[in-house]
Amino acid sequence: MNPAAKASTPARMVVGISGASGVIYGVRVLDALKEMGVESHLVISRAALLTLSQETDLTPDDVTQRASVVHKIGDVGATIASGSFRTMGMIIAPCSVRTMSEIATGVTSTLLTRAADVVLKERRPLVLMVRETPLHLGHLRTMTALAEMGAVIAPPLPALYARPESVEQIIDQSVGRALDLFGLDWHAVRRWEGLK
């Protein structure tokens, strides 16, 4: 990539929230981007709104108000559906197996997976915080295919070396480490400082 082109890329990121458990990861991504002054373009699936009601006390408005721009899941004419709309890339947090599988096949049925497909074809970072366990061979093969296409598979796993004192700290550490992959340094990350 031309360094000048990279330098002129706007501080703008696409955020996808799918219906997997862990919707709070996507919410915290939006919070982090807002704190860092990065424009966020949110697309949230219908299943994610159901998960939101089951896992949190947040309303859909509580989530969408955190984003700079909100795109409807069925709006395939949205800016984020085109490669000419420059972004830093896309993070899907959490990423369901269904979403992951659609992206891997290139047969996209919603703006969420279309935007991810665009990010891949434009060779921009795509980070998938996949939430599923245990994984069967089909899941693993799908992840391998996505990694070969350039996606980063980044399941949200607890970094116990950071000595988290709350669930919130565990979540924020995972979110911050995922944002590291875009060159973003969020204050909530506890960095490893070596053995003392």
C-alpha positions, 0 to 999 in steps of 0.5 A: 500500500502507498504510505501516503494513501494510508496516511490520508485514510480518515479516522473512520471505522465500520463496526458490526454487531452480530447476534452472537453472545457478547453484544457488550463487546460491540458496545464497548468498541463504540465507546472506545472509538468515541473516546479516541475521536474515531468516526464509527459506522455501525451496522447491527443485526436483528439477532444482535438486538435480541441478544442485547435485550437478553444480556444487558439492560441497554435499549437499541437507542442506547447502542445506536447513540454511541455511533457516529453513523448508523446504517440499517441492516438491509441498506445495501446502498449504504456508503459502507457497501462500497470500496470507494468509501475509505475506512480504517477497516472493520471490526465485528464484535461479537461475530457469530458463526453464521456471520463468519460463514457468510463472509467466508463464502462471499455470499452476503445477505445483509449490509453487515456481511457485505461491508465485511466483504468490501473491507476484504476486497479492498485489503483493509483490516477485518477483525472478527471477534468470533464467539463460539465454543467448542469449535468443530472442524467446519468452524476451524476450516472457515476461520482458516479460509478467512485468515487466508483472505486476510481477516484476523480472527480475534476471539475475546479471551480473558488476559489473566496476566492483566489481573482483571478485577471485574468483568468490565476490565476483562471485556475492555482488555479484549476490546482494546487488544482488538483495536490494537490491530488497527493501530489504535491505543485505547487507555483501558488496555493493560500492557504486559511489562515483563517479569518483575 
